[in-house]
Amino acid sequence: MKTIINIPEIRDALKEYKNLKRIANKSRNRLNTLFKKYDFVNKVYSETVGDTELEEVICELLNSIGYNAKQPTENRNFDVIASYLGNKLGIEVKNTKNIVGENELLQASKYLLRNLNTNNKLNALIIWNNARTDQGFDNFRIEDARNHNYGILTTSELLKGFFKLKSQRIDINTFNQIIRSIGLIEFSEKEIEKVESSVTER
């Protein structure tokens, strides 16, 4: 017995619906995969992320853009060691409720010297999760960083650089050069232009 589905208009519409549903399911699965892949973005700048988890998600972020980042097994070292094209970066991660104390920032200088003494040459960087206060580093902390040869970076600024890289407004070499700077690290247009023009002049 023939049913309403045998009407050509309905049969064609049903076929189109099933095809669109299949495409929608495929798109939804791809979207879910991408949400899982980039889940770290929501945690890098978060008021609730834990100390160890913050170190892990910073590793994930850096690995996702081409770095080889991992957490050392030794406690008396940087929280994260990341490398890109032979350039090593020792990262100390801070997840304090208020701005990081001046003496606490000097920990990067201590670990930097400790690594240099073992011929492990790297740049030192402190990344502070400033989600709870939404403030930046003051002039005293910036001057200390310059004087003691390490960089200071907020997680909000790290995400700014990450998004500029993902949207192809900068390339990985520019990102790498900026993140290895001394003093306050910013992914501002002025800083990007300075880095890119120095590359062009060579």
N, C-alpha and C positions, 0 to 999 in steps of 0.2 A: 504494500500500500504506500502510495506516495504521500510525503508530508510537505509542510510549508517550506522546508529546506530545499526542496526540488525546484522552487521558483528561482530562475536564473539570477534575478536581482539580489535576492536574499543569499543565495549560494555564493555569489561574487563578493557581497559585503562581508559575509562570514569569513571567507577566505582572506580578505584584506584585514579583517579584525585579528585573525589568528596570526597573520604575518607581523602586524604591528605589535601585538602582544609579545611575540617572540623577540622582536627587536628591543622592545621596552625592557624585557627581562634581562637581555644581554647587556643593555646599557646600565641597568640597576646593579647587576653583578659587577660590572667594571667600576662603577661609582663606589660601591662598597669596598672593593679591593683598593681603590685609590684612597678612600677615607682611612683605611687601616694602614696603608703605606705611609701616609703623612700625618698619622695621629700624633706624632711627636710635636708637631707645630703648636697644638693646643696646650702642650705641657711645658714648653720652653719658657713661656711667659705666663706663669700661673701662680695664683696666690696659695694654692693648695698642694702643689707638687712637693714631694719629699726630697731630702738631700741626695740620696743615692739615685732616685729616679731622675732627678735633674741631670746628674752626671750621665746617666744612660741615654736620655733623650738628646743631650748635646752631642754625644757620640753618634746617635742615629742621624741627626741633622747633618753633621759633617760627612759621615759615610755616604749619605744620600746624594751629595754633590761631588763626590770623587776623592775625598780624603780617606786615609786609612787611620781610623780613630779607635782607640781602645782604652780601657781603664787598667792601669798597671796593678800588678798583684801586691807590690809593696805599699804599705801605708805611708811611709816617709818619702813620698814623692808627689808629683802632680796628680790631680784627680783623673786627668785625661791626657794621653799623649796622641797627637795627631800629626800625620805627615802627608805632604803633597809634593810630588816631584823632588824628593830629597830634602825638602824644607821641613824641619821638625818644629812642632809647637807644643810646649808644655802648658797645660791649662789647669788653673786652680779655679774650682767652681764654688761660688758663695751663694747661699740661699737664705740670707738673714732677713729678719722682719724689718729692720731699719738699715740705713746705709752702712756699708762694711766699715769697720773700724780701721783707722790709719795703720796701726801696728799689724792688724790681720792681713792687710794688703801686702805688707813687706814679706810675707811668707813666700810670695812668688820669687822675690830676689834671693831668698835663702835656697829654694829648690833649684833656681837657675845656677847658682854657684856650685851647688852640690853636683849637678849634672855636668857642669863644665870641668870639674875636677876629675871626672871619670871619662873625659873626652867625648861626652855625649852632648854635642853642640845643638842648641835649640833656642827658639825665642820663647819668652815667658808671657803668658796672658792670664788675666783674671777676668772671669765672666761672672757678673753679679745679676741675680734675678731680682729686678727692681719692680716686680708686679705689685707688691704690697704698698709701695710708697709712690711709684711712678715718678721718681726723681732721678737725677743724674749724679755724676761725681762732681764734687766741689773742686775749687782751684788748688787747695792743699794736696788732695789726693792725686790730681793730675800732675802737679809738679813733682810729687814723690815718685810717681810712675816714670816720669821722664828721667829723673835723677838716678833711679835704680834700674833703668833699662828693662822695663816690662810694660805691657799694654794693659789697659783697663777698658772693659766693654760691658754694657748692660745687655740683658737678654732681649729687651725691646729693640735695641740697635742691631743685635745679631739677626733678629727676624727681619728687620728692614733690609739688611744685606742679602739675606737668603731670598726674600721675595724679589729683590732687584735682579738677582742672579737667575732665578726661575723664570722671570718675565723677560730675560735676555737684555736688560738694561745695562748690565755689566757682564763680563766674562769671568771664568773661574780664576784666571791669572790676576785680574784686578782685585777680586775678592781676597785671594790669597795674600797679595801684597798689602792690602789694607789691614787684614786681620793680624798680620805679623808686625804691625807698626809699634812704636814706642809711645807711651803717653796715652791720651784719650783717643779711642778708636771710634770713628764715625763713618757711616756710609752716606755722607752728605754729597750733594752734587759737586761742591767745591773740592772735596777730598778725592772724589772719583776723577774729576778733570785733572787734578794735580798728578795723580798716579798714571793716568792714561797719557798725559803729555810727556811725562818723564820717560815712558816706554817708547814714544814716538821719536824723541830726541836722540835715543841711543843708536 
